[in-house]
Structure formats: structure tokens, C-alpha cells
Amino acid sequence: MAERDEGDRRGYLRAVGQELPRVAGRILGKQGLGEAQLVSEWAAVVGPELAATTLPVRLSFPAGGRRNGTLKLRVTSTAALAVQHREPQILERINGFFGYGAVARLVLVQGPLPRRPEPAPPTPRPLTPAEAAGLAERLNQLPDSPVKSALHRLGAAILGRR
């Protein structure tokens, strides 16, 4: 019975895997970026420096083909000239990612990039017994209150980052 369930599951996953490109292609095709993986792997394709100032917007191909396309890139105004200068390198990296000559030219559109979430600050390490005792001694003169608790948390965070 378990073998049958596993086989049914595999068949279901295979069916989902076969249908996913068709369904996703419709959604992404409306946006004009049929190659969603390019967006998700952008930093790996062009490097973190370029990825910080560029974002692929639309990939379009000539009618009836999937070669010699045009990639529309949103670029920060300060990076536009450098990106234009590095176009041959960028095209080489993009085509290397696809494995064939998918993109022949870039169209740069200057403007701000969407905000990326900032990384969370590092979690402070636990205090050593000596650090905890020193902090408690410094705060010992204050009466118990929310201010004392806040100062203790602040002190622990500061000491924990050193």
C-alpha cells in the first residue's frame, strides 16, 4: 500500500512539474519576462556589484524565435554609463547562463530600483558570566523599573556585539 501511495505521489509531482511552465509562462509572459529564473539568479549571473544597481524587467524575442532577444534593464542613474560600457560582458554572462545566444542587446531604462529588504542585524552573543556581573553591578544603583530593564537589554546587546 505504501508503495502505491509513493507512486501516486511521484505521478502527481510529475504532472505538476509538467504543467508548471505552462501556467507560470502565462503569468510571467504578461509581464514580458518569460525567463523567471533570470530574475531570481540575477546576482549570480552578473555579480553582486551590478545586481545592486540593475534589475531585469522584460525579455523579448523576435517573432517566432527564442534567440537574439532584447533584455530591458532598469538601472540606477548613477550606474547607467558603467552598465552601458560593460554591455558586452553582461551579454556574455547572460548568454552563458542560458547556454545559447538568447540576448543580443540591452535596453537601459534609468530609474530607482525597488527597495530590497535590509538584512537583519546580527544577534548578539550571550554574555560571559563576568560581563553579566559587571553589567548588573553598573545598574545595581537604579531602582527596579522599566527603564532599568531597558538599560539592561541595551547593555547586553552592546556587550554581546563586541
LONUNU-476807 format. One line per 4 residues: their letters; for each residue x, y, z of N, C-alpha, C. Coordinates in Angstrom, 2 decimals, decimal comma, m for minus. Layout:
REM residues N
A	X Y Z X Y Z X Y Z; ...
***
This chain:
REM residues 162
MAER	0,82 m1,19 0,00 0,00 0,00 0,00 0,87 1,26 0,00; 1,94 1,25 0,81 2,83 2,41 0,88 3,50 2,64 m0,47; 3,84 1,55 m1,17 4,47 1,70 m2,49 3,52 2,38 m3,46; 2,24 2,03 m3,38 1,26 2,64 m4,26 1,12 4,13 m3,97
DEGD	1,08 4,49 m2,67 0,99 5,90 m2,30 2,19 6,69 m2,81; 3,39 6,09 m2,68 4,60 6,76 m3,15 4,55 6,93 m4,67; 4,08 5,93 m5,37 3,96 6,02 m6,83 2,94 7,06 m7,24; 1,81 7,14 m6,52 0,81 8,16 m6,82 1,39 9,56 m6,60
RRGY	2,15 9,70 m5,52 2,76 10,99 m5,22 3,73 11,39 m6,32; 4,55 10,44 m6,76 5,51 10,75 m7,82 4,78 11,15 m9,10; 3,72 10,43 m9,42 2,95 10,76 m10,62 2,33 12,13 m10,52; 1,84 12,48 m9,34 1,25 13,79 m9,12 2,30 14,88 m9,27
LRAV	3,48 14,67 m8,65 4,54 15,66 m8,75 5,02 15,82 m10,19; 5,09 14,73 m10,92 5,48 14,80 m12,33 4,46 15,62 m13,12; 3,17 15,40 m12,83 2,12 16,14 m13,53 2,22 17,63 m13,21; 2,46 17,96 m11,94 2,61 19,36 m11,56 3,83 19,95 m12,25
GQEL	4,93 19,20 m12,28 6,15 19,67 m12,92 5,98 19,93 m14,41; 5,13 19,13 m15,06 4,90 19,33 m16,48 3,99 20,52 m16,75; 3,07 20,79 m15,85 2,13 21,88 m16,05 2,65 23,23 m15,58; 3,59 23,22 m14,64 4,08 24,47 m14,07 4,61 25,44 m15,11
PRVA	5,48 25,03 m16,06 5,96 26,01 m17,04 4,83 26,62 m17,86; 3,81 25,83 m18,19 2,70 26,36 m18,98 1,94 27,42 m18,19; 1,62 27,14 m16,94 0,87 28,07 m16,10 1,73 29,30 m15,78; 2,97 29,09 m15,34 3,85 30,21 m14,99 4,17 31,03 m16,22
GRIL	4,31 30,38 m17,36 4,62 31,10 m18,60 3,55 32,11 m18,95; 2,29 31,75 m18,74 1,20 32,70 m19,00 1,30 33,92 m18,10; 1,52 33,66 m16,83 1,58 34,76 m15,86 2,79 35,63 m16,14; 3,96 35,01 m16,28 5,18 35,78 m16,50 5,22 36,38 m17,89
GKQG	4,59 35,73 m18,85 4,57 36,25 m20,21 3,83 37,57 m20,29; 2,81 37,75 m19,47 2,08 39,02 m19,45 2,98 40,16 m19,00; 3,90 39,84 m18,09 4,85 40,83 m17,62 5,95 41,04 m18,66; 6,14 40,05 m19,53 7,17 40,16 m20,55 8,48 39,55 m20,14
LGEA	8,52 38,88 m19,02 9,75 38,25 m18,58 9,50 36,76 m18,49; 9,62 36,08 m19,61 9,37 34,65 m19,66 10,42 33,83 m18,97; 11,53 34,42 m18,65 12,61 33,69 m18,01 12,72 34,12 m16,55; 11,83 33,59 m15,73 11,78 33,99 m14,32 13,06 33,65 m13,59
QLVS	13,71 32,60 m14,01 14,93 32,19 m13,33 16,02 33,26 m13,46; 16,01 34,00 m14,54 17,00 35,06 m14,72 16,86 36,10 m13,60; 15,64 36,42 m13,24 15,42 37,40 m12,17 15,89 36,84 m10,83; 15,53 35,60 m10,53 15,88 35,04 m9,24 17,39 34,81 m9,11
EWAA	18,08 34,58 m10,21 19,52 34,31 m10,19 20,35 35,51 m10,66; 19,74 36,68 m10,74 20,39 37,85 m11,33 21,75 38,15 m10,70; 21,84 38,13 m9,39 23,11 38,43 m8,72 24,18 37,41 m9,08; 23,81 36,16 m9,24 24,78 35,13 m9,62 25,20 35,29 m11,08
VVGP	24,30 35,79 m11,91 24,61 35,94 m13,34 25,55 37,11 m13,57; 25,24 38,27 m13,04 26,03 39,48 m13,33 26,96 39,89 m12,21; 26,87 39,26 m11,06 27,71 39,62 m9,93 26,98 40,58 m9,00; 27,36 40,59 m7,73 26,65 41,41 m6,74 26,76 42,91 m6,99
ELAA	27,88 43,35 m7,55 28,06 44,79 m7,79 27,04 45,30 m8,81; 26,91 44,60 m9,94 25,94 45,02 m10,95 24,51 44,76 m10,50; 24,30 43,67 m9,78 22,95 43,35 m9,32 22,40 44,41 m8,37; 23,29 45,10 m7,66 22,86 46,14 m6,73 22,32 47,37 m7,45
TTLP	22,69 47,55 m8,74 22,28 48,76 m9,46 21,44 48,46 m10,69; 21,14 47,19 m10,94 20,35 46,82 m12,13 19,29 45,79 m11,75; 18,26 45,72 m12,59 17,21 44,73 m12,39 16,58 44,42 m13,75; 16,54 43,13 m14,15 15,89 42,80 m15,42 14,39 43,04 m15,34
VRLS	13,85 43,65 m16,39 12,43 44,00 m16,40 11,68 43,16 m17,42; 12,21 43,07 m18,64 11,48 42,38 m19,70 12,47 41,77 m20,68; 12,18 40,55 m21,08 12,97 39,87 m22,09 12,05 39,59 m23,25; 12,36 40,15 m24,41 11,51 39,94 m25,58 12,35 39,40 m26,73
FPAG	11,72 38,56 m27,54 12,38 37,92 m28,66 11,70 38,32 m29,95; 12,43 38,23 m31,08 11,78 38,44 m32,38 10,69 37,38 m32,58; 9,71 37,70 m33,38 8,59 36,78 m33,61 9,09 35,41 m34,07; 8,57 34,39 m33,43 8,87 33,03 m33,83 10,23 32,51 m33,39
GRRN	10,89 33,16 m32,47 12,21 32,69 m32,07 12,49 32,90 m30,60; 13,54 32,24 m30,14 13,98 32,38 m28,76 15,46 32,75 m28,72; 15,92 33,43 m29,77 17,32 33,86 m29,87 17,36 35,36 m30,18; 18,53 35,94 m29,93 18,76 37,35 m30,27 17,70 38,28 m29,69
GTLK	17,35 38,03 m28,44 16,35 38,85 m27,77 16,89 40,16 m27,26; 15,99 40,94 m26,72 16,33 42,23 m26,13 15,93 42,18 m24,66; 16,89 42,48 m23,80 16,63 42,50 m22,37 16,54 43,94 m21,92; 15,40 44,29 m21,35 15,19 45,63 m20,82 15,63 45,61 m19,36
LRVT	16,56 46,49 m19,01 17,10 46,57 m17,65 16,76 47,90 m17,02; 16,29 47,86 m15,80 16,15 49,09 m15,02 17,50 49,30 m14,35; 18,02 50,52 m14,47 19,36 50,84 m13,99 19,29 52,14 m13,19; 20,00 52,18 m12,09 20,07 53,45 m11,35 20,80 54,47 m12,21
STAA	20,45 55,71 m12,08 21,03 56,76 m12,91 22,55 56,84 m12,77; 23,04 56,62 m11,57 24,48 56,72 m11,35 25,25 55,57 m12,00; 24,60 54,45 m12,28 25,29 53,28 m12,84 25,07 53,13 m14,34; 24,21 53,92 m14,94 23,84 53,73 m16,34 25,03 53,75 m17,28
LAVQ	25,92 54,69 m17,13 27,07 54,79 m18,03 27,99 53,57 m17,89; 28,22 53,14 m16,66 29,07 51,97 m16,43 28,43 50,71 m17,00; 27,13 50,57 m16,86 26,42 49,41 m17,40 26,49 49,43 m18,93; 26,31 50,59 m19,51 26,39 50,71 m20,98 27,79 50,31 m21,45
HREP	28,79 50,73 m20,73 30,17 50,40 m21,09 30,44 48,90 m20,97; 29,81 48,25 m20,00 30,04 46,83 m19,74 29,05 45,92 m20,46; 28,27 46,47 m21,37 27,24 45,68 m22,07 27,78 44,38 m22,67; 28,92 44,38 m23,37 29,40 43,11 m23,94 29,65 42,04 m22,86
QILE	30,21 42,43 m21,73 30,44 41,47 m20,65 29,12 40,97 m20,08; 28,17 41,86 m19,90 26,87 41,49 m19,33 26,17 40,52 m20,27; 26,19 40,81 m21,56 25,56 39,91 m22,54 26,23 38,54 m22,52; 27,53 38,52 m22,41 28,25 37,24 m22,36 27,83 36,43 m21,15
RING	27,70 37,08 m20,00 27,28 36,38 m18,79 25,85 35,87 m18,90; 24,96 36,70 m19,44 23,55 36,30 m19,58 23,44 35,11 m20,52; 24,11 35,18 m21,66 24,05 34,08 m22,62 24,72 32,83 m22,09; 25,75 33,00 m21,26 26,36 31,86 m20,59 25,38 31,20 m19,63
FFGY	24,58 32,01 m18,97 23,56 31,50 m18,05 22,53 30,66 m18,80; 22,08 31,18 m19,97 21,08 30,45 m20,75 21,70 29,28 m21,52; 22,96 29,40 m21,85 23,61 28,34 m22,60 23,51 28,50 m24,11; 23,00 29,62 m24,57 22,91 29,92 m26,00 22,73 31,42 m26,16
GAVA	22,75 31,91 m27,38 22,66 33,34 m27,65 21,25 33,87 m27,50; 20,74 33,88 m26,28 19,37 34,31 m26,02 19,21 35,82 m26,14; 20,21 36,58 m25,71 20,08 38,03 m25,66 21,16 38,67 m26,54; 20,74 39,54 m27,43 21,67 40,21 m28,35 21,93 41,66 m27,94
RLVL	20,99 42,26 m27,21 21,19 43,67 m26,82 20,43 44,00 m25,55; 20,90 45,05 m24,91 20,27 45,56 m23,70 19,63 46,90 m23,99; 18,50 47,13 m23,36 17,86 48,45 m23,39 17,83 48,91 m21,94; 18,47 50,03 m21,68 18,57 50,55 m20,32 17,49 51,58 m20,06
VQGP	16,81 51,41 m18,95 15,80 52,36 m18,51 16,25 52,86 m17,15; 16,55 54,16 m17,07 17,04 54,71 m15,82 15,89 54,97 m14,86; 16,15 54,66 m13,62 15,15 54,90 m12,58 15,53 54,18 m11,32; 14,82 54,45 m10,25 15,13 53,80 m8,98 14,73 52,32 m9,03
LPRR	15,48 51,52 m8,32 15,16 50,11 m8,20 14,21 49,92 m7,02; 13,42 48,86 m7,05 12,57 48,61 m5,87 13,44 48,36 m4,65; 12,94 48,77 m3,52 13,70 48,58 m2,28 13,83 47,10 m1,97; 15,03 46,72 m1,59 15,28 45,35 m1,18 15,25 45,33 0,34
PEPA	14,74 44,24 0,92 14,73 44,20 2,38 16,15 44,22 2,94; 16,34 45,00 3,98 17,66 45,09 4,58 17,90 43,87 5,44; 19,13 43,39 5,47 19,42 42,21 6,29 19,22 42,52 7,77; 18,78 41,52 8,49 18,56 41,67 9,93 19,90 41,87 10,62
PPTP	19,91 42,70 11,65 21,17 42,89 12,38 21,60 41,58 13,03; 22,89 41,38 13,22 23,35 40,12 13,82 22,85 40,00 15,25; 22,58 38,78 15,64 22,11 38,51 17,00 23,30 38,58 17,95; 23,18 39,34 19,05 24,30 39,43 19,97 24,59 38,08 20,62
RPLT	25,84 37,83 20,90 26,23 36,58 21,56 25,82 36,64 23,03; 25,69 35,50 23,67 25,39 35,53 25,11 26,57 36,13 25,89; 26,25 36,81 26,96 27,29 37,44 27,78 28,02 36,39 28,61; 29,29 36,65 28,82 30,05 35,79 29,73 29,59 36,11 31,16
PAEA	29,83 35,20 32,09 29,43 35,49 33,48 30,06 36,79 34,01; 31,29 37,06 33,63 31,95 38,29 34,10 31,27 39,53 33,51; 30,90 39,47 32,22 30,22 40,60 31,58 28,84 40,83 32,21; 28,11 39,72 32,47 26,78 39,85 33,08 26,88 40,44 34,48
AGLA	27,89 40,00 35,24 28,07 40,53 36,60 28,44 42,01 36,56; 29,30 42,40 35,64 29,70 43,81 35,51 28,52 44,68 35,14; 27,67 44,20 34,22 26,50 44,97 33,81 25,53 45,11 34,98; 25,30 44,02 35,69 24,38 44,07 36,83 24,91 45,03 37,90
ERLN	26,24 45,04 38,11 26,83 45,93 39,11 26,63 47,40 38,72; 26,77 47,70 37,42 26,59 49,08 36,98 25,15 49,55 37,14; 24,23 48,63 36,96 22,81 49,00 37,03 22,23 48,80 38,43; 23,02 48,31 39,35 22,56 47,98 40,70 22,03 49,20 41,45
QLPD	22,54 50,36 41,16 22,15 51,57 41,90 20,76 52,08 41,49; 20,28 51,63 40,32 18,97 52,10 39,85 17,85 51,28 40,48; 16,71 51,93 40,74 15,56 51,17 41,27 14,97 50,29 40,15; 14,35 49,19 40,55 13,70 48,32 39,56 12,60 49,09 38,86
SPVK	12,70 49,15 37,55 11,72 49,88 36,76 11,87 49,45 35,30; 10,93 49,87 34,46 11,08 49,57 33,03 12,34 50,19 32,43; 12,79 51,32 32,97 14,00 51,97 32,47 15,22 51,09 32,76; 15,26 50,52 33,97 16,38 49,65 34,33 16,39 48,41 33,44
SALH	15,23 47,85 33,17 15,15 46,67 32,29 15,61 47,02 30,88; 15,20 48,19 30,39 15,62 48,62 29,05 17,12 48,85 29,00; 17,69 49,46 30,04 19,13 49,67 30,08 19,89 48,35 30,15; 19,33 47,39 30,85 19,97 46,07 30,92 19,98 45,41 29,54
RLGA	18,87 45,45 28,84 18,81 44,88 27,47 19,77 45,59 26,54; 19,81 46,93 26,64 20,73 47,69 25,80 22,19 47,35 26,10; 22,52 47,30 27,37 23,89 46,96 27,76 24,28 45,56 27,29; 23,36 44,60 27,44 23,63 43,23 26,99 23,83 43,18 25,47
AILG	23,03 43,94 24,74 23,17 43,97 23,28 24,51 44,58 22,87; 24,91 45,65 23,53 26,18 46,30 23,20 27,36 45,39 23,53; 27,35 44,83 24,72 28,44 43,94 25,11 28,47 42,66 24,26; 27,30 42,21 23,86 27,21 40,98 23,05 27,70 41,14 21,63
RR	27,85 42,36 21,16 28,34 42,60 19,79 29,84 42,83 19,74; 30,46 42,99 20,89 31,91 43,24 20,92 32,66 41,96 20,68
***
